[in-house]
């Protein structure tokens, strides 16, 4: 095992045994990586302060597994951004966790050429902090996500969402009527895609 250091956004965490955690995270290259943090539930020095939480942007120091299918061993973690504004209310947090699930379902181990997926996730989490209307942001994310995945072709009504940066989602509030009319169909497309995506 060789020691590595890199940035990640944490997608999922699961308790393993008495004091260990298993983590799934995405790298800036868009690669999904899996880690075991031994003693994470007991060690305040290495993993204190609630660092190992989904949505957190973190620095990981870890021993890389040389065997395919084996977990990388997390040694230390430090927080870069916890996107605290996500936790301002239930709707914002629920949507953030849903975005993580979408990205987790389509990201792949060993894929180092999907930086667009990492960037989409990071920009969306940042936008959730300041979103005035979560449903407008949801539509904005869904359309970008589906387009990136090759699921949809742009239609005229999508144009404002596809030409606007996620950081500027609040400028799309005037299109709320379109969101009300189309969101259910788009959401169904997303749910169908992530349920049946062959990765």
Order of alpha helices (4+ residues) and beta strands (2+ residues): beta-beta-beta-alpha-beta-beta-alpha-alpha-alpha-alpha-alpha
